[in-house]
């Protein structure tokens, strides 16, 4: 990517390369101009397609094994968790790319064969390899704010047609990854782990499927977190570093693994009661956004699809809410729904809801493991049950620790927060009202970090002090125009 930094000092512009096509904002501001950049490879598209194909093929092989052994129950549920997300993915890809209104019979036929992700991945690769061989004029200009050492630097760069089309594919595969993860992979992993414990036998095919589904669910949860960050900070250039992804993977992997293990252990001891626990979780998170919507007395957004009727909009929103409920049943969704907003997502981060979710989930997992310990079957007589229960609680606590580390040090927009995690914990442990041993009030020590926080700055235009002026300069005023969703996807890490 070609980047040119321009600084205006005393009426002169320094560090300008005359060969680059640059532009300058009015006033004493620093601007980063990015020319038409080289398109990044669609790694996210390749990974999502590979997980989809691997899970589908492995589940089909396992179904053939169940058929030979006449395991009708395992066969039925495995087929259901294999076909349901596959069908929804075909509908999502067709809806996002609007194929029904285009003359593409081969693409529609491949979607009927459940090969939609494969042909979409092939199209994305063709666009990528063709884009680097020919120059094309840009179709739009995107503007973002780049955070550098606590200061916001306006950016603008050209978006070409190929780059925009490739961004639409990334945008579509993000949605299908979440569908695959929480409507297929998470139930499939729960089923196969339960079948393994009940049969006291782990075939190699089932082990491979469990590993693939765990990777798929973890990747889907990471995508949810990245999407939440990009939606909330759509005016800023969001790019996560490799250590941030590593922290999120450990956080999400431990959270999902312990949650599914707790549910499966509880189901082996109290089989029928797990249905009640699952339905209560699902119905609570399904109706929660609707209840909040009715309390606010809002009106449904018209931006879901212009050609939809009220009934069609309700059906789409219900499916979206079902996906939201499935995500929250297994892990934190990282977003809250708002049906009156055009993006259906509430942009304000609610830390109190995050704290209540993880506190409630920790208590629920503790109760599930405790009930399993008292009602466990003879299968666990050779297993140290207390040690297993403690390990599950420790693993979930480690997931919470990595979540706090992410918001403290690895969040890409942590400098926009008002207080960091260290400040909040210091307030809880050492309140200003508490008196020390000498009777005086204990003062809070200054925070050692200006990284992540637990309280967002009020939603007002960001004011940053210009290095050559004592008055704050509003850097967001020329950037208020929102880019399309496809443009937002371009700055993601592939």
N, C-alpha and C positions, 0 to 999 in steps of 0.2 A: 504494500500500500504506500502510495506516495503521499507524504505529509510535509507540509511547509509551515513553519512557525513564523508568524509576523508580529513584530512588536513595534508600536508607534511611540517614539520618544522624541519630545521637543519638536514635533512637526516632521520628523524624519522616520522613515520606515527602514528597519534594519533586517538583516537575514532574509532578504528576498532573492529568490532565484528567478532571473528574468525569463527563464525558459518555461517556468510553470505558469499555468493559468490560475492566478490568484485574485481574490477580491478582499476588500477591507470593510469592516463595519465602521459606521460613523462614530466619532468620539474616541476617547483614549481607552481603547480596549485591545485585548489580545485575541487574535482569531486564528484558528487552525483550519487551514484549507486543505481538503483532501480531494485530489483529482479522481477521475474515473479509475477505480481500483480494480485489481485483479480478483476475479471471483474465487472464493474459497471452495474447496471440494465439498460435496454434500455428504459428509461423514454421518450426520444424524439420520439421513435418509437410508444410507446403506445399513447402519446398525439396526434401525427399526425394521427394515425388510428382512434382514438376517434373523432377527429374533422371531418375527412372525412365521417365516418359513420353517425354522428349526423347531419351534414349538408345535406347529401344525403337523409336521411330518412325524415327530416323535410321539405325539398324542395318537396319531393314526396307527403307528406300529404298536403302541400299547393297547389300543382298542382291538387290534387283531389278536394280541396275546390273550386279552380278556375273553374274546369270542371263543378261542380254542379251549379255554378252561371253564367256560360256561359261567363266568362271573357277570351275571346280567346287571346287577346293581352298579358295580364299578364301571361296566361298559356304558350304561345309559348316561351316568353323570359325566363321564369323560367325554363322550360325544357331545353332550349339551354344552359343556364348558369349552369345547373346541370349536363348535359351529356358531354359537351365539356371538362371540366377539368378531369372528370372521365375517359374518353377515353384516354386523353393524359397521365394521370397517369399510366394507364395500359401499354401503349407503353413505357413510361420511365422506369418502373420497369422491363419490359421484356428486354429492351435494356441494362440496367445497369447490370442485372444479367445474360445476355446472355442465356436466356432460349430457344431461337429458335434452338440453336445448341445442346441442351440436351434433353434426353428422359424423359420429365416430362409432360405427358398428363394431369394429374389432375390439376397441377398448371396452365397450359395454359387454360384449361377449366374454371377454376375459374377466370382467367383474362378476359375471354370472358363474364363472368357474372358480371364483374365490381367488383369482390371481391379480386382483387390482393393485396391491402393493408392488408386485413384481413389475408390471408394465409402467407404473408411476416411477419406480426407481430407475428403470431403463430410460424413460423420458428425461429424468433429471440428469442422468449421466450424459446423454446426448447433448443436452443444453450446455452442460459444463465443458465438455470437450470442444464443442463448436465455438463457445464464447471466447476462448483464448486464441483462436485462429483468425478472427476477423474483428475489425473495429466497427462500432455502431454508435450512433448518437444517443445521448442520454434522453430519457423520457421524463424525468423529474429530478428535483434537487431535494435532498433530505437535510434537515437541520437538527442538530442535537447539541447538548452541552456536555463537554468532557471535563470530568473532575480530576484536577491535578494539584496535589498538596493543599487541599482545602479550598482551591479556587476553581470557579467554573469558567471554562474556555469554550465559547461558541464554535461549532464545527458545521461545515456543510460539505457535502460530496454529491457527485453525480451518480444517478442510478440508471443503468441501461436496461434495455428490454430483456435481455437474457438474464441479467441479474435479478430483475423483478420476477420473471417466470420461475427462476430457481428458488427465490424466496417463497413463492406460493407453494411450491412442493415441500419446503421445509415446514411451512406453516401447517400444511395438511397432515404431514407425518407426525408432528407434535401431538395433534389431536388424536390420531389413530393410535399412537403409542400409549396414551393415557387410557383409551378404550380397551386396548389389548391387555394392559397391565391389570386393571381393576375389575373388568367384567369377565376376564378369561383366566389370566395367569394366577391371580390371587385365589379365586375359588378352586382352580385346578391344583395349586400347590397344597391348599388345605385338604382337599379330597385325597390326594395321593399320600400325604403324610398320615392321614387317618387310616387309609387302607393298609399302609405299611405296618402300623401298630396293631391293627386288628388281625392281619394275616401273619404277623411276626416273621415277615419275609420281605426282602427288598431286591426285586429283580433289577438287573443293570439298566433296562430301558426306563423303568420307573425312576431310578436314581438320576438318569440323564434328564428326564423331563422335569424333575423337581429342581435341579440346578438351573435349567433354562428358565423356568417360571420365576424362580427367585431373582435371577438377573433381570428378567423383564419387569417384575414389580418394582424392584429398586430403581431401575432406569426410569420407569414411569413416574415414580415419586420425585425423582430429581428433576424431571421435565416439569412437573407441577410447580416446584419451587422456582425454577428459572422463569416460567411463564408468569408467575405471580410478581416477580421482581420487574420483569419487562413491562407488565401492564401498569404497575403502580408508578414506575419511574420512566414513563414513555418519552419524557422530554430530555432524558439523559442517555448518554452513550453507555450501555451496560455491557461489560465484558468480564467474565469470571476467569480467574487464574486457575491453573491446574490444581493448586492446593485447595482452592475453594471447592472444586468438584470432588476432590478426595474427601474433604470434610463432610460434604453432603452425602456422599456414597456411604460412608461409615455410619453417619447419623441415620439415614433412611434404611440402610440394610439391617442395622441392629433393631430399629423400631419395628420394622415389618416382620423380621424373623421371630422376635419375642412375642409379638402380638399373635401371629399365626400359631406358634407353638403353644401358647396359653390356651387358645381356643380349641386346639386339637386335643390337648391333654384333658381339658374339661369335658369335651365331648366323649372321650373314652370312658369317663367315670359316670357322667350324667348325660346320656345320649339325647334324650328328648328335651332336656332343659336348654341345650345349646341352641335349639331352634328358637326358643323364646328370647334368649340373649341376642341372637343375630337379628331377629325381627324387630326387637325394641331399638337396637342401634340403627337399623336401616330406616325404620319409620320415623324415628326422632330426627335424624339428619335430613330425611326427605321432606318432612313437613315444616321444619324450622325456617327455611327461606320463605315459604309461602305464608307462614304466620307473621313473620316480620314484615313481609310485603303488605299484608292486609292491615296490620297495625299502623303502618305508615300511610295507608290509604293512597298508595301510588298507582300509577297507570302503567300498563305493559308497554315495553318499548316496541317501536315499529321497525327497528333496524335488524331484527332477526332475519326476515326475508320479506321483501316488498310485496311479492305475489302471494303471500300466505294470508289465509283468513284468520279470524280469531281462534277458531278451532285448531287450525294447523299450527299457529303460534303456541297454543297451550300444549299441544302434543310435543313439539320440539322442546319447550321449556320443561316439560315433565321428564323427558328422556335426559335432558341436561341435569335436572335435579336428581334423578336416579343415579347417574354417574357420580355426582357430587356426594351422595349418600354412601355409595360403595367405597369411594376413596376414604371418607372419614371413618368408615367401619374398620379399616385396616391401618390407616395412618392419618396424619394431619394433612388436610388438603391445601393449606397455605393461602387459601382465598376464601372470601365470603361472597355469597351470591346477592345480587341486587337486580331484580328483574326490571326496574325502571331505568337502568343505565344501558346505554347502547352496547357496551361490551359484556353486560350481564354480570360484571364483577365489581364489587365495592372496592374503590381504590384506597380508601383509608385503612391503614393497618391497625387492627384492634388487638393490642397486646394482652388485654385482660381476657379476651376470648381464647387466645393462645395458651395463657397460663391455666385457665379453667379446663381446657381440653386435656392438656397433658396431666394435670392433677387428677382429673376424673378418670382418665385412661389408666394411670398408674394404680389408682385404687381398684378399678375394675379388674385389671390383670392380677393384682394381689389377691382379690377375692376368688377369681377363677382358679388360680394356682392353689390357694388354700383349700377350696372345696375339692379339687382333684386330689390333694394330699390325704384328705379324710375319707374319700369315697373311691380311691384308686383300686384297680383290679389286681389280681394275683400276678399279672404280667410284669409288674414293676417290683416284684419281690427281690430281684437281683440288681435293682437300681437303687442308688442312694437317693431316695426321694427328697429329703430335706436339702441335700446339696444341689439337686436339680432345680428346686424351687428358688433357692437363693441365687443360683446362677442366672435364672431368668430375670429376677428383679435387678440384679447387678447389670446385666446387659441392657435392660431398659433404662436404667440410670445412666449408663455410659452413652446411650443414644441422646438423652437429654443434655449431657455434658457436651457432646459434639455439636448439638444444636446451639448451645450458648457460645461455644467457641466460634461457630460460623458467624453469628450475629456480632460477636465482639471483634473478630479480626479479619474475617473473610468475606463479609457482605460487600458487594461492589459499591453500594451507595451508603456505606456506614457513616461517611462524613456529613451526610445530610441530617443525621439524627442529633437530638439535643442532649440526651444522657446515654452513656454506655452501660453495658451490663455490670461493669465494676462499680460504677456510681450507684446503680440501683441496689446492688447487694450491700454496698457500704451504708446506704441509707437504712436498709432493713436492720443491719447489725449495730450500727452506731447512729441512732436518731439524734438530731440536734437537741431534742428535749430531755434526753437522758443525761443524768449528772454523773460525773466521774467520782473517783474515790475522794477527791479533795472538795467535793461539793460544787465545783464549777461545771459549767456546761462544756461537754467535749466537742471540739470542733472537728468537722470532717476534713480529712486529709485530701489534698488535691488528687484528682484522678491521674493515674500513671499513663493513661491511654486516651486518645481521642477517637478511638475506633468505633465499634458498634454500640448501639444504644437500645433502650427499650421504650423510648418516647419519641415520637416524630415531631419535627418542627411543625407549627401550624401551617395549614395549606395556604400560603401566601407566596407571591413571586419571590424567588430567591434573590437576596441582596448581598452582593459581595463587594468588598472595598477594592476600589481600583488602586493599584500601586502608586499612581501619580495624582491621586485626588483624595481628599478627606471625606468625600461624600460617597455614599453607596451607589453603585451602578446596577440598575436592573438589567440583568443579562437575559432574562427570559422574555422580555417584551417583544423582540422580533421573532421569537420562536414559538409563539402561541398556537400557530396553525398545526394541527395534528397531522402526522403522516398516516398513511394507510397501514393496515396490519402487515401487509407484505413487506413494506419498507422497514417496519420494526424488526422483522426477522433477520434482516441482512446483517445487523451488527452482532448477532449471537455468535458464540464460539461454535464451530461446526462439530 
